[in-house]
């Protein structure tokens, strides 16, 4: 039997799920969910249509020892739900700062999963950040509410390129000071 090494990244327990490091076995569900155009269009980096191998490459990068992004699976299996409900990540920046990113499978939209995942990650603060940034597309006010519910403050408008949209999209930028 072959075991996959899991990089040094904490498991974060929440009431309805756990945030755990990515495993190779997650690639199939990640591919299924991110192939949904609604998920891809809500992110900067997921293409649509989803090319073959993208989720495998994502999983491989998330498991590298020298990665610049820590990725957790929102795993509901312990509570009888699906093993992959979504993904949440922190990308390392300079000066004890990170950028938060997340997506949730459409079947779990409007269930509080995103809010609970962001709150659990912020409370755990696994990278010992002083500041966490996040941005959401302006046509996604539900994601903006997720951030404000977790104590993030709006700091301004910007824009980011969305691969799925093949366009620059207006964003709202948020900050959460941890100290």
Secondary structure, DSSP 8 states (H G I E B T S, - for coil): -------S---EE-SS-EEEE--GGGHHHHHHHHTSHHHHHTSSS--SS--TTHHHHHHHHHH-TT-SEEEEEEE-GGGTS-S-SEEEEEEE-SSSEEEEEEEE-GGGTTTTHHHHHHHHHHHH-TT--SEEEEEEETT-HHHHHHHHHTT-EEEEEEEEEETTTTEEEEEEEEEEE--
